[in-house]
Structures are given as structure tokens and as C-alpha cells.
């Protein structure tokens, strides 16, 4: 662990974490709120906190870019996505229901 005055460019960006349990010990409620807000704004509605899944706005239809469907978008709930998550360890993929 680097001393606070030597962290330089190594500070962790919380909004890039799929699992907020990896936040630094000094992270507070505002850090968690900011991370969830930024992740949501970036199209990441699911965030893990250890074994807990936080879903922000689960009633919005979310799509991801796709090269295999007409229009270039696919639902994040389609069969291919479900199979991908089914065949992967939780640590290999991002948070999802």
C-alpha cells in the first residue's frame, strides 16, 4: 500500500468497480452513492457489493451493442447473454441477474 502522498495516478476509480466491496477502507456513503450514480449514467445498472446485487432502475430496457442483430443492439436479457452468464464464474463476468 502506498502512503497517501505517493498514490499519484494509482487512486482507484470507484465507478469502474463491478463489486464495491473492493472499495478502499476509507470509502464512505458519498463514495458509494457517487459510484452507483456514475455507473448508472454509464449504462451499468447492476453493481455488486459482495454477494448483494444492487439494481438501479430495473424497469428500463437496456441494450448493448451487437454485431449479430439487426440495428446493432441486443437486449441484456436475451438467451445468448443468459447462457454466457450460466457458463461463467461470477468473478469472470460483470454483475447481472
Backbone as JSON, one array per atom type, in Angstrom:
{
  "sequence": "XXXXXXXXXXXXXXXXXXXXXXXXXXXXXXXXXXXXXXXXXXXXXXXXXXXXXXXXXXXXXXXXXXXXXXXXXXXXXXXXXXXXXXXXXXXXXXXXX",
  "N": [[0.85, -1.18, 0.0], [0.58, 2.16, -0.88], [1.85, 5.14, 0.64], [-0.32, 7.94, 1.51], [0.66, 10.35, 0.3], [2.04, 9.42, -1.88], [0.44, 8.2, -3.77], [-0.28, 9.22, -6.26], [-1.05, 8.64, -9.59], [-2.39, 6.32, -9.02], [-4.77, 6.07, -7.71], [-7.83, 4.51, -6.99], [-10.61, 4.25, -9.13], [-13.76, 4.38, -8.21], [-16.18, 4.11, -9.65], [-15.53, 2.42, -11.69], [-15.46, -0.07, -10.66], [-16.89, -3.27, -10.58], [-17.69, -4.58, -8.34], [-18.39, -3.25, -5.35], [-17.36, -3.94, -2.92], [-14.71, -3.95, -3.12], [-13.84, -1.43, -2.67], [-11.75, 1.1, -1.16], [-10.8, 1.06, 2.32], [-11.35, 3.54, 3.49], [-13.53, 4.54, 2.14], [-16.66, 6.18, 1.91], [-20.21, 6.75, 2.53], [-20.97, 8.68, 0.64], [-19.1, 8.2, -1.38], [-19.92, 5.67, -2.24], [-22.52, 6.25, -3.14], [-21.9, 8.07, -5.2], [-20.41, 6.4, -6.91], [-22.38, 4.48, -7.66], [-24.19, 6.18, -8.96], [-22.62, 7.2, -11.1], [-21.98, 4.79, -12.42], [-24.55, 4.03, -13.22], [-25.21, 6.17, -14.96], [-23.4, 5.58, -16.93], [-24.51, 3.41, -18.11], [-24.44, 1.05, -16.65], [-26.39, -0.75, -14.91], [-26.36, -2.67, -12.95], [-24.69, -3.48, -9.96], [-22.41, -5.04, -7.85], [-22.09, -5.75, -4.35], [-20.2, -7.45, -2.67], [-21.9, -10.43, -2.05], [-24.31, -9.27, -2.63], [-26.6, -7.85, -4.92], [-27.05, -4.79, -6.45], [-29.56, -3.11, -8.1], [-30.18, -0.52, -10.23], [-32.84, 1.3, -11.35], [-34.41, -0.96, -12.57], [-36.48, -1.26, -14.36], [-36.07, -0.24, -16.83], [-35.5, -0.82, -20.23], [-32.61, -2.24, -21.2], [-29.99, -2.2, -23.53], [-27.24, -3.58, -25.33], [-24.4, -3.02, -27.46], [-24.34, -4.91, -30.5], [-23.15, -7.14, -32.96], [-24.52, -9.03, -34.23], [-27.26, -8.73, -34.45], [-30.06, -7.16, -36.07], [-29.95, -3.69, -36.48], [-28.0, -3.39, -34.63], [-28.18, -3.58, -31.83], [-28.8, -5.43, -28.81], [-30.85, -7.09, -26.41], [-30.04, -7.06, -22.93], [-30.97, -9.22, -21.69], [-31.27, -11.42, -23.31], [-31.2, -14.8, -24.7], [-28.56, -15.56, -25.39], [-26.97, -13.99, -23.72], [-27.83, -14.89, -21.22], [-26.94, -17.57, -21.35], [-24.2, -17.14, -21.53], [-23.62, -16.05, -18.97], [-24.46, -18.17, -17.4], [-22.6, -20.13, -18.01], [-20.27, -19.11, -16.96], [-17.99, -18.21, -14.34], [-18.79, -16.24, -11.46], [-16.83, -14.36, -10.92], [-15.71, -13.9, -13.36], [-17.32, -12.42, -15.01], [-19.3, -9.4, -15.32], [-21.6, -7.89, -12.89], [-24.95, -9.15, -12.87], [-28.39, -10.12, -13.29]],
  "CA": [[0.0, 0.0, 0.0], [1.37, 3.38, -0.97], [1.46, 6.21, 1.55], [-1.23, 8.89, 0.83], [1.36, 11.34, -0.52], [2.71, 8.77, -3.0], [-0.51, 7.46, -4.6], [-0.19, 9.74, -7.62], [-2.06, 8.18, -10.53], [-2.82, 4.97, -8.68], [-6.0, 6.08, -6.95], [-8.85, 3.65, -7.58], [-11.84, 4.91, -9.57], [-14.82, 3.52, -7.7], [-17.22, 3.85, -10.65], [-15.07, 1.36, -12.59], [-15.53, -1.35, -9.95], [-18.13, -4.03, -10.67], [-18.0, -5.0, -6.97], [-17.99, -2.16, -4.46], [-16.66, -4.47, -1.75], [-13.3, -3.69, -3.39], [-13.52, -0.03, -2.36], [-10.8, 1.3, -0.08], [-11.37, 1.1, 3.67], [-11.78, 4.89, 3.82], [-14.68, 4.95, 1.33], [-17.83, 6.48, 2.71], [-21.53, 6.67, 1.9], [-20.98, 9.53, -0.55], [-18.33, 7.49, -2.41], [-20.78, 4.6, -2.76], [-23.58, 6.91, -3.9], [-21.3, 8.61, -6.43], [-20.06, 5.27, -7.78], [-23.62, 3.94, -8.22], [-24.72, 7.18, -9.89], [-21.78, 7.23, -12.3], [-22.17, 3.52, -13.12], [-25.87, 4.09, -13.87], [-25.1, 7.11, -16.08], [-22.59, 4.92, -17.97], [-25.25, 2.25, -18.62], [-24.22, -0.14, -15.81], [-27.44, -0.69, -13.9], [-26.11, -3.67, -11.92], [-23.45, -3.35, -9.22], [-22.32, -5.98, -6.73], [-21.44, -5.42, -3.1], [-20.05, -8.82, -2.19], [-22.93, -11.29, -2.63], [-25.54, -8.48, -2.83], [-26.69, -7.18, -6.22], [-27.82, -3.55, -6.45], [-30.1, -2.8, -9.42], [-30.71, 0.83, -10.31], [-33.83, 1.41, -12.42], [-34.52, -2.24, -13.27], [-37.62, -1.28, -15.3], [-35.64, 0.33, -18.09], [-34.96, -1.81, -21.16], [-31.21, -1.96, -21.5], [-29.41, -2.91, -24.67], [-25.79, -3.48, -25.51], [-24.04, -3.15, -28.88], [-24.23, -6.27, -31.01], [-22.89, -7.22, -34.4], [-25.28, -10.16, -34.77], [-28.68, -8.43, -34.57], [-30.41, -6.02, -36.9], [-29.96, -2.45, -35.72], [-26.79, -3.32, -33.84], [-28.4, -3.65, -30.39], [-29.47, -6.63, -28.31], [-31.28, -6.98, -25.02], [-29.1, -7.67, -21.99], [-31.66, -10.37, -21.12], [-31.54, -12.45, -24.32], [-30.72, -16.16, -24.41], [-27.11, -15.64, -25.51], [-26.42, -13.4, -22.5], [-28.13, -15.83, -20.13], [-26.04, -18.71, -21.49], [-22.85, -16.66, -21.19], [-23.52, -15.96, -17.51], [-24.63, -19.52, -16.85], [-21.37, -20.9, -18.24], [-19.13, -18.37, -16.45], [-17.9, -17.98, -12.9], [-19.2, -14.87, -11.11], [-15.68, -13.47, -10.96], [-15.29, -13.72, -14.75], [-18.27, -11.53, -15.71], [-19.83, -8.31, -14.5], [-22.83, -8.2, -12.18], [-26.14, -9.33, -13.7], [-29.36, -11.02, -12.65]],
  "C": [[0.89, 1.23, 0.0], [0.91, 4.39, 0.08], [0.59, 7.22, 0.81], [-0.53, 9.9, -0.06], [2.05, 10.74, -1.73], [1.76, 8.01, -3.92], [-0.51, 7.93, -6.04], [-1.34, 9.29, -8.49], [-2.64, 6.81, -10.21], [-4.13, 4.93, -7.88], [-7.08, 5.31, -7.7], [-10.07, 4.48, -7.95], [-12.99, 3.98, -9.21], [-15.87, 3.17, -8.75], [-16.81, 2.77, -11.64], [-15.14, -0.02, -11.94], [-16.88, -2.01, -10.18], [-18.61, -4.44, -9.28], [-17.47, -3.96, -6.0], [-17.36, -2.64, -3.16], [-15.15, -4.25, -1.91], [-12.9, -2.24, -3.14], [-12.52, 0.03, -1.21], [-11.51, 1.38, 1.26], [-11.91, 2.48, 4.04], [-12.98, 5.38, 3.02], [-15.89, 5.15, 2.22], [-19.12, 6.37, 1.9], [-21.56, 7.5, 0.63], [-20.19, 8.89, -1.69], [-19.18, 6.4, -3.05], [-21.88, 5.19, -3.63], [-23.06, 7.44, -5.23], [-20.96, 7.49, -7.42], [-21.3, 4.68, -8.44], [-24.2, 4.89, -9.26], [-23.94, 7.19, -11.2], [-21.94, 5.94, -13.1], [-23.5, 3.52, -13.86], [-25.82, 5.0, -15.09], [-24.31, 6.5, -17.24], [-23.26, 3.65, -18.5], [-25.03, 0.97, -17.84], [-25.24, -0.13, -14.68], [-27.25, -1.7, -12.78], [-24.74, -3.47, -11.29], [-23.48, -4.34, -8.06], [-21.69, -5.3, -5.52], [-21.31, -6.76, -2.39], [-21.13, -9.68, -2.85], [-24.25, -10.57, -2.91], [-25.48, -7.79, -4.19], [-27.57, -5.94, -6.07], [-28.25, -3.29, -7.88], [-30.67, -1.39, -9.37], [-31.59, 0.92, -11.55], [-33.99, 0.11, -13.21], [-35.65, -2.3, -14.28], [-37.29, -0.66, -16.64], [-35.1, -0.79, -18.97], [-33.54, -1.4, -21.52], [-30.75, -2.82, -22.66], [-27.92, -2.68, -24.68], [-25.5, -3.6, -27.01], [-23.9, -4.61, -29.29], [-23.96, -6.22, -32.5], [-23.74, -8.3, -35.05], [-26.77, -9.87, -34.93], [-28.9, -7.2, -35.43], [-30.5, -4.77, -36.04], [-28.77, -2.32, -34.78], [-26.96, -3.35, -32.34], [-29.08, -4.96, -30.03], [-29.83, -6.41, -26.86], [-30.23, -7.62, -24.12], [-29.72, -8.9, -21.33], [-31.88, -11.48, -22.14], [-30.87, -13.78, -23.97], [-29.19, -16.27, -24.46], [-26.44, -15.08, -24.25], [-26.64, -14.34, -21.32], [-27.18, -17.02, -20.18], [-24.61, -18.33, -21.12], [-22.67, -16.61, -19.68], [-23.64, -17.32, -16.85], [-23.33, -20.32, -16.93], [-20.12, -20.22, -17.68], [-19.17, -18.29, -14.94], [-18.24, -16.52, -12.63], [-18.04, -13.9, -11.18], [-15.18, -13.18, -12.38], [-16.14, -12.71, -15.51], [-18.75, -10.44, -14.76], [-21.14, -8.71, -13.83], [-24.04, -8.23, -13.12], [-27.1, -10.23, -12.96], [-29.49, -12.3, -13.42]]
}
